[in-house]
Each structure stands twice: as C-alpha cells, then as structure tokens.
Amino acid sequence: MEFADGYEGVTHAGLLIVARDTGKMLLAQRAFDEDDAPEVQETWEPPSGKIEPGEDPFVGACRELEEETGLPLGPHEVVHGWRAGPEENYQGFVVTIRHESPLELATPDPEEVQALGWYTVEEAGTLNLRPEFAANDLDALVAHAVSGNEEDMPEETEEIAAATQAEVADDYQQEP
C-alpha cells in the first residue's frame, strides 16, 4: 500500500469541518453499536472512518463524510491536521467552509450516525466526545479554521472541491 509522504500507517481518517461564518464545527454522534468499546459507544466525533486499501486519507475522509452524513464536501480549505489513535493511525483534517451546511439536507446513515450538529467549542465540551478526539485542544484546532477572514479563502477551493468529489465518485465506481 503506497501513501503520500506523512500518511504511512494511516488506517482511519476524518474531517473536522468548521464553518467560518459561525466558528462552529460539524460533529456526528455514533449510532449505538454493541461491538464498540464502552468508552466509544454513542460518542460525538468528526465524521470519519476506515480508509480503503491504497486510498488517499483525505479522499477517504471525504468519502466517509458523504457515506455517513449524505453531505458532500463543497468548496473548502484544509487548514490543519492531527494524528491520533493507539499507533497514530488516525489522520484528522481541519477543513473550513464559508457557511454552515443546513442539516435538513443531511441524510445520515442510521447504522453509523444517530445525530448531527453544529457546535461551538464550548458546546462540544458538554457532549460525550470520543476520548481520542476530546484529547485534542479543540480551541486550537478551531482557531486554525477561523483565524482568517472568509474573504481570504482561495478562489481555487471550488476547483479543489470538484476534483475531490470527482475522485470520490471514481472510487465508488471502481471494483474492489
């Protein structure tokens, strides 16, 4: 399995999406799964999941977002990232979008997600966060996303979003 430099050992990836207009982050509450460890059951976390063999972690994170929430990643900018997990096998990407996506447009997979919401760092602190996610400095992660002016978001983000969506669509159509 080949990975871009810096992604060796990554088996799971996710997107911490932060809306620049509100500074809120999109979090998903895991659906109950009796096979989950008790400390992870029904916790809140960024949409994420296992990447496919040979899949780029960012492409895998975008695919997981769409599979779990029904929301595609539109124009965006990747502003930061972090590693987590027992073997640093999780790659998180902090991504900014201009505005919160209306959750009425979401179609969460009930086997994966029981709830979605946009939360401030303070509001997220009151949720039962997944321990590996809660271990991060959420203020710092969100600060990377909202420290600039939304007008500074590069115009090429629409091209990047289209290319990412095309790559995700290609992955869906390829036979395993």
C-alpha positions, 0 to 999 in steps of 0.5 A, spaced: 500 500 500 503 506 497 501 513 501 503 520 500 509 522 504 506 523 512 500 518 511 504 511 512 500 507 517 494 511 516 488 506 517 482 511 519 481 518 517 476 524 518 474 531 517 473 536 522 469 541 518 468 548 521 464 553 518 467 560 518 461 564 518 459 561 525 466 558 528 462 552 529 464 545 527 460 539 524 460 533 529 456 526 528 454 522 534 455 514 533 449 510 532 449 505 538 453 499 536 454 493 541 461 491 538 464 498 540 468 499 546 464 502 552 468 508 552 466 509 544 459 507 544 454 513 542 460 518 542 460 525 538 466 525 533 468 528 526 465 524 521 470 519 519 472 512 518 476 506 515 480 508 509 480 503 503 486 499 501 491 504 497 486 510 498 488 517 499 486 519 507 483 525 505 479 522 499 477 517 504 475 522 509 471 525 504 468 519 502 466 517 509 463 524 510 458 523 504 457 515 506 455 517 513 452 524 513 449 524 505 453 531 505 458 532 500 464 536 501 463 543 497 468 548 496 473 548 502 480 549 505 484 544 509 487 548 514 490 543 519 491 536 521 492 531 527 494 524 528 491 520 533 489 513 535 493 507 539 499 507 533 497 514 530 493 511 525 488 516 525 489 522 520 484 528 522 483 534 517 481 541 519 477 543 513 473 550 513 467 552 509 464 559 508 457 557 511 454 552 515 451 546 511 443 546 513 442 539 516 435 538 513 439 536 507 443 531 511 441 524 510 445 520 515 446 513 515 442 510 521 447 504 522 453 509 523 450 516 525 444 517 530 445 525 530 448 531 527 450 538 529 453 544 529 457 546 535 461 551 538 467 549 542 464 550 548 458 546 546 462 540 544 465 540 551 458 538 554 457 532 549 460 525 550 466 526 545 470 520 543 476 520 548 481 520 542 478 526 539 476 530 546 484 529 547 485 534 542 485 542 544 479 543 540 480 551 541 486 550 537 484 546 532 478 551 531 482 557 531 486 554 525 479 554 521 477 561 523 483 565 524 482 568 517 477 572 514 472 568 509 474 573 504 481 570 504 479 563 502 482 561 495 478 562 489 481 555 487 477 551 493 471 550 488 476 547 483 479 543 489 472 541 491 470 538 484 476 534 483 475 531 490 468 529 489 470 527 482 475 522 485 470 520 490 465 518 485 471 514 481 472 510 487 465 508 488 465 506 481 471 502 481 471 494 483 474 492 489 
